[in-house]
Amino acid sequence: MNNVIDHDRLFKELIATFFVEFIQLFFPEIINYLEPNQITFLDKEVLTDVTEGEKYESDLVAQVQFRGQSSFFLIHLEAQSSSQPEFNRRMFTYFARLHQKFALPVYPIVLFSYDRPQKEAIRQYKIEFPDLKVLEFNYQVVQLNRLNWRDFINQANPVAAALMAKMKIAPRDRAKVKAQCLRLLVTLRLDAARMQLISGFVDTYLNLNSSEEIEFQQEISTFIQPEQEGVMQITTSWMRCGLEQGLEQGLEQGLEQGLERGLEQGLEQGLARERNLIVRLIKRKLGAIDVALESRIMTLNIDDLERVGEALLDFSTVEDLTNCLNALDA
């Protein structure tokens, strides 16, 4: 299967969906003079062939009305997942072509999402001589790898909930940040589609290993009850997605190995991963459990695994686990 992350698509979809919230989070001064109900995204092809030999599609160009006026301006936002030489010159070229085409003021913004380098990105393009400054073009920059995620955990903003996953994060804090992203997401009470967009974004960029998953569950256990339940609902949906991916893998294998065998292998692999995860989390919570209890867990179907996963945060003793398993058999 192709596991390459389409960074451009993820960031464009996030920002297009939460455009006003992005502006509110990083450029609140713009909110003071734009009309939030008069925003139109322009055709993504407007910048095709803006540079010689290069076909280019603009990331986001929005036509925005000045608040209380009949005039408009453009906000041009580029999402860059890699550091590129002479990008500042490219930004000026894009600006010039947009200004020429639409004859409107252009407010340029770049969102840098790469992990390296961490040095401050250039945010202007200049042409000058010893006796004359011909041009000084400036643009706004949001450089995620220079932002501290802790500064955003109390921002009631869906863009903060997503982009914390790409900010400057110490390796030891990955599980904590993922939990905090989802806690913030739960408090925003978005509709299911927009919640799924953000939770999928977070899971893509904070894909935890087994030990981090345990730390993640421990962090969730410190949340107040409604937030715990909300985060567990999100992670349960991920569990189902994992099984669906297992089935997809099984289908691909089935083309070569026989459809029925491939499906069985894919489903079993997905179930095995989730069963092992639940067992590890229970042992981390309660300590060692006897072989009989572990064997019972390793035979649970996906629905019962979800019920145990949701209940384990409330377990205090092995008896709680036993009662939960007995209830499943009732």
C-alpha positions as CSV (number, residue, x, y, z in Angstrom):
1,M,0.0,0.0,0.0
2,N,1.1,3.6,-0.6
3,N,1.7,5.2,2.8
4,V,3.2,8.5,1.5
5,I,1.6,11.4,3.3
6,D,0.1,14.0,1.0
7,H,1.1,17.0,3.2
8,D,-0.2,19.6,0.7
9,R,-3.7,18.1,0.6
10,L,-3.9,17.8,4.4
11,F,-2.9,21.4,5.1
12,K,-5.0,22.8,2.3
13,E,-8.1,20.9,3.4
14,L,-7.6,22.0,7.0
15,I,-7.0,25.7,6.3
16,A,-9.8,25.9,3.7
17,T,-12.2,24.4,6.2
18,F,-11.1,26.6,9.1
19,F,-9.9,29.7,7.2
20,V,-11.3,32.3,9.5
21,E,-10.2,30.4,12.5
22,F,-6.6,30.2,11.1
23,I,-6.6,34.0,10.6
24,Q,-8.0,34.5,14.1
25,L,-5.3,32.3,15.7
26,F,-2.3,33.7,14.0
27,F,-3.3,37.1,12.6
28,P,-6.1,38.5,14.8
29,E,-5.4,42.1,13.6
30,I,-6.7,41.1,10.2
31,I,-10.0,40.1,11.7
32,N,-10.5,43.7,12.8
33,Y,-10.8,44.8,9.2
34,L,-12.2,41.9,7.2
35,E,-15.8,40.8,6.8
36,P,-15.9,37.2,7.8
37,N,-19.1,36.4,6.0
38,Q,-17.8,37.7,2.6
39,I,-14.9,35.3,1.8
40,T,-14.7,33.6,-1.6
41,F,-11.9,31.1,-2.6
42,L,-10.7,31.8,-6.1
43,D,-9.9,29.2,-8.7
44,K,-6.9,27.2,-7.7
45,E,-5.5,27.4,-11.3
46,V,-5.0,31.2,-11.3
47,L,-1.3,30.9,-10.9
48,T,-0.6,28.2,-13.4
49,D,2.7,28.8,-15.2
50,V,3.6,31.8,-13.2
51,T,7.3,30.9,-13.4
52,E,9.1,29.8,-16.5
53,G,9.0,26.0,-17.0
54,E,6.9,25.4,-13.9
55,K,3.2,24.5,-13.6
56,Y,2.0,25.8,-10.3
57,E,-1.4,25.7,-8.5
58,S,-1.9,28.2,-5.8
59,D,-2.6,26.8,-2.3
60,L,-5.3,29.2,-1.2
61,V,-6.3,32.5,-2.6
62,A,-9.3,34.1,-0.9
63,Q,-11.1,37.3,-2.0
64,V,-12.2,39.1,1.2
65,Q,-14.2,42.2,1.7
66,F,-13.0,45.1,3.9
67,R,-15.3,45.4,6.8
68,G,-17.8,48.2,6.4
69,Q,-16.6,48.9,2.8
70,S,-17.5,47.8,-0.7
71,S,-13.9,47.2,-1.6
72,F,-12.0,43.9,-1.5
73,F,-8.5,42.4,-1.0
74,L,-6.9,39.0,-1.5
75,I,-5.3,36.8,1.1
76,H,-2.8,34.4,-0.5
77,L,-1.7,31.6,1.7
78,E,1.0,29.1,0.8
79,A,1.5,25.9,2.8
80,Q,5.2,24.7,2.5
81,S,6.1,21.2,3.8
82,S,9.8,21.6,2.7
83,S,12.5,24.2,2.7
84,Q,13.2,25.5,-0.8
85,P,15.9,27.8,-2.0
86,E,14.8,31.2,-3.3
87,F,11.3,30.7,-2.0
88,N,11.1,34.4,-1.2
89,R,11.5,35.3,-4.8
90,R,8.8,32.8,-5.8
91,M,6.5,34.5,-3.2
92,F,7.1,37.9,-4.8
93,T,6.4,36.4,-8.3
94,Y,3.1,35.0,-7.1
95,F,2.2,38.3,-5.5
96,A,3.0,40.2,-8.6
97,R,0.9,37.9,-10.8
98,L,-2.1,38.0,-8.5
99,H,-1.9,41.8,-8.2
100,Q,-1.7,42.1,-12.0
101,K,-4.6,39.7,-12.6
102,F,-7.0,41.1,-10.1
103,A,-5.9,44.6,-9.4
104,L,-6.5,44.1,-5.7
105,P,-4.3,44.5,-2.7
106,V,-2.7,41.1,-1.8
107,Y,-1.9,40.0,1.8
108,P,0.7,37.2,1.5
109,I,1.1,34.4,4.2
110,V,3.3,31.3,4.3
111,L,2.7,28.4,6.6
112,F,6.0,26.4,7.0
113,S,5.3,22.9,8.3
114,Y,8.7,21.2,7.8
115,D,10.6,19.8,10.7
116,R,14.0,21.0,9.6
117,P,15.7,23.4,9.5
118,Q,14.6,25.2,12.7
119,K,16.3,28.5,11.9
120,E,14.0,31.4,11.3
121,A,12.6,31.4,7.8
122,I,13.2,34.4,5.5
123,R,10.1,36.6,5.2
124,Q,11.0,39.2,2.6
125,Y,12.5,39.7,-0.9
126,K,14.6,42.7,-1.7
127,I,16.2,44.2,-4.7
128,E,18.6,47.1,-4.0
129,F,21.7,48.8,-5.1
130,P,24.3,50.8,-3.1
131,D,22.4,54.0,-4.0
132,L,18.8,52.8,-4.4
133,K,16.4,50.4,-2.8
134,V,14.2,49.2,-5.7
135,L,12.0,46.7,-3.9
136,E,11.3,45.4,-0.4
137,F,8.5,42.8,-0.5
138,N,7.4,41.4,2.9
139,Y,5.1,38.5,3.7
140,Q,3.8,36.9,6.9
141,V,5.2,33.6,8.1
142,V,3.9,31.0,10.4
143,Q,6.8,28.6,11.1
144,L,5.4,25.7,13.1
145,N,8.7,24.2,14.2
146,R,9.5,27.4,16.1
147,L,6.2,27.5,18.0
148,N,5.8,25.9,21.4
149,W,2.7,23.7,21.5
150,R,2.2,24.6,25.2
151,D,1.2,28.1,24.2
152,F,-1.8,26.8,22.3
153,I,-3.4,24.1,24.6
154,N,-6.0,26.6,26.0
155,Q,-6.8,28.2,22.6
156,A,-10.4,27.4,21.8
157,N,-9.6,27.1,18.2
158,P,-9.8,24.0,15.9
159,V,-6.7,25.1,14.0
160,A,-4.7,25.1,17.3
161,A,-6.0,21.6,18.0
162,A,-4.7,20.4,14.7
163,L,-1.4,22.3,14.2
164,M,-0.1,21.6,17.7
165,A,0.7,18.2,16.2
166,K,3.3,19.8,13.9
167,M,4.8,22.4,16.3
168,K,8.1,22.1,18.2
169,I,7.7,18.9,20.3
170,A,10.3,17.1,22.4
171,P,10.2,13.3,21.6
172,R,9.2,12.6,25.2
173,D,6.2,14.8,24.8
174,R,4.6,13.2,21.7
175,A,2.0,11.2,23.6
176,K,1.1,14.2,25.9
177,V,0.7,16.5,22.9
178,K,-1.5,14.1,21.1
179,A,-3.7,13.7,24.1
180,Q,-3.9,17.5,24.5
181,C,-4.8,18.0,20.9
182,L,-7.7,15.6,21.2
183,R,-8.8,17.1,24.6
184,L,-9.0,20.5,23.0
185,L,-10.8,19.1,20.0
186,V,-13.5,17.5,22.3
187,T,-14.1,20.8,24.0
188,L,-14.9,22.5,20.7
189,R,-18.0,20.4,20.0
190,L,-17.6,20.4,16.2
191,D,-19.8,18.4,13.8
192,A,-18.7,14.9,13.1
193,A,-17.1,15.7,9.7
194,R,-14.9,18.6,10.9
195,M,-14.0,16.6,14.1
196,Q,-12.9,13.7,11.9
197,L,-10.8,16.1,9.7
198,I,-8.8,17.4,12.7
199,S,-8.5,14.0,14.5
200,G,-7.2,12.4,11.3
201,F,-4.7,15.2,10.9
202,V,-3.4,14.7,14.5
203,D,-3.2,11.0,14.1
204,T,-1.2,11.3,10.9
205,Y,1.5,13.5,12.4
206,L,1.5,11.9,15.9
207,N,1.4,8.3,15.0
208,L,2.6,6.7,18.3
209,N,4.5,3.5,19.0
210,S,3.5,1.0,21.6
211,S,5.2,2.6,24.6
212,E,3.8,6.0,23.6
213,E,0.3,4.6,23.3
214,I,0.5,3.6,27.0
215,E,1.7,7.1,27.9
216,F,-1.2,8.5,25.8
217,Q,-3.7,6.5,27.8
218,Q,-2.2,7.6,31.0
219,E,-2.5,11.2,30.0
220,I,-6.1,10.7,29.0
221,S,-6.8,9.3,32.5
222,T,-5.9,12.6,34.0
223,F,-8.7,14.5,32.1
224,I,-12.1,15.2,33.6
225,Q,-14.7,12.5,32.8
226,P,-16.5,14.2,29.8
227,E,-13.1,14.9,28.1
228,Q,-12.0,11.3,28.8
229,E,-15.1,9.9,27.2
230,G,-14.8,12.2,24.2
231,V,-11.2,11.3,23.5
232,M,-12.0,7.6,23.9
233,Q,-14.7,7.9,21.3
234,I,-12.2,9.4,18.9
235,T,-9.6,6.7,19.5
236,T,-12.3,4.0,19.2
237,S,-13.0,5.3,15.7
238,W,-9.3,5.0,14.9
239,M,-9.5,1.4,16.0
240,R,-12.2,0.8,13.5
241,C,-10.1,2.5,10.8
242,G,-7.2,0.3,11.7
243,L,-9.4,-2.8,11.1
244,E,-10.6,-1.3,7.8
245,Q,-7.0,-0.8,6.7
246,G,-6.3,-4.4,7.7
247,L,-9.2,-5.5,5.5
248,E,-7.8,-3.3,2.6
249,Q,-4.5,-5.0,3.0
250,G,-6.2,-8.3,3.0
251,L,-8.0,-7.5,-0.3
252,E,-4.6,-6.5,-1.9
253,Q,-3.1,-9.7,-0.7
254,G,-6.1,-11.6,-1.8
255,L,-5.4,-10.6,-5.4
256,E,-2.2,-12.7,-5.3
257,Q,-2.9,-15.3,-2.6
258,G,-6.6,-15.9,-3.0
259,L,-9.4,-13.5,-1.9
260,E,-10.7,-15.5,1.1
261,R,-7.3,-16.1,2.6
262,G,-6.3,-12.5,2.1
263,L,-9.4,-11.2,3.9
264,E,-9.0,-13.5,6.8
265,Q,-5.3,-12.5,7.2
266,G,-6.1,-8.8,7.1
267,L,-8.9,-9.0,9.6
268,E,-6.9,-11.2,12.0
269,Q,-3.9,-8.9,11.8
270,G,-6.0,-5.9,12.6
271,L,-7.7,-7.7,15.5
272,A,-4.4,-9.0,16.9
273,R,-2.9,-5.5,17.0
274,E,-5.9,-4.1,18.9
275,R,-6.0,-7.1,21.3
276,N,-2.3,-6.7,22.1
277,L,-2.7,-3.0,22.7
278,I,-5.6,-3.5,25.1
279,V,-3.7,-6.1,27.1
280,R,-0.7,-3.8,27.4
281,L,-2.8,-0.9,28.6
282,I,-4.5,-3.1,31.2
283,K,-1.2,-4.4,32.5
284,R,0.1,-0.9,32.7
285,K,-3.1,0.1,34.6
286,L,-3.5,-2.9,36.9
287,G,-0.2,-4.7,36.9
288,A,0.1,-8.4,36.0
289,I,-3.0,-10.4,35.2
290,D,-3.4,-14.1,35.1
291,V,-3.2,-16.1,31.9
292,A,-6.9,-16.9,31.8
293,L,-7.9,-13.3,31.8
294,E,-5.4,-12.5,29.1
295,S,-6.6,-15.4,27.0
296,R,-10.2,-14.1,27.3
297,I,-9.2,-10.7,26.0
298,M,-7.2,-12.2,23.1
299,T,-10.5,-13.9,21.9
300,L,-12.7,-10.8,22.0
301,N,-14.3,-9.4,18.9
302,I,-13.9,-5.8,17.8
303,D,-17.2,-4.6,19.5
304,D,-16.2,-6.2,22.9
305,L,-12.6,-4.8,22.5
306,E,-14.1,-1.3,22.2
307,R,-16.2,-1.8,25.3
308,V,-13.2,-2.9,27.3
309,G,-11.0,-0.1,25.9
310,E,-13.6,2.5,26.9
311,A,-14.0,1.0,30.4
312,L,-10.4,0.4,31.3
313,L,-9.8,4.0,32.4
314,D,-12.2,3.3,35.3
315,F,-10.5,0.0,36.4
316,S,-9.0,0.1,39.8
317,T,-8.6,-3.6,40.5
318,V,-8.4,-6.9,38.5
319,E,-11.9,-7.6,39.8
320,D,-13.1,-4.6,37.8
321,L,-11.6,-6.2,34.7
322,T,-13.2,-9.6,35.5
323,N,-16.6,-8.0,36.1
324,C,-16.3,-6.2,32.8
325,L,-15.5,-9.4,30.9
326,N,-18.3,-11.3,32.7
327,A,-20.7,-8.6,31.6
328,L,-19.7,-9.1,28.0
329,D,-20.6,-12.8,28.3
330,A,-24.0,-12.1,30.0
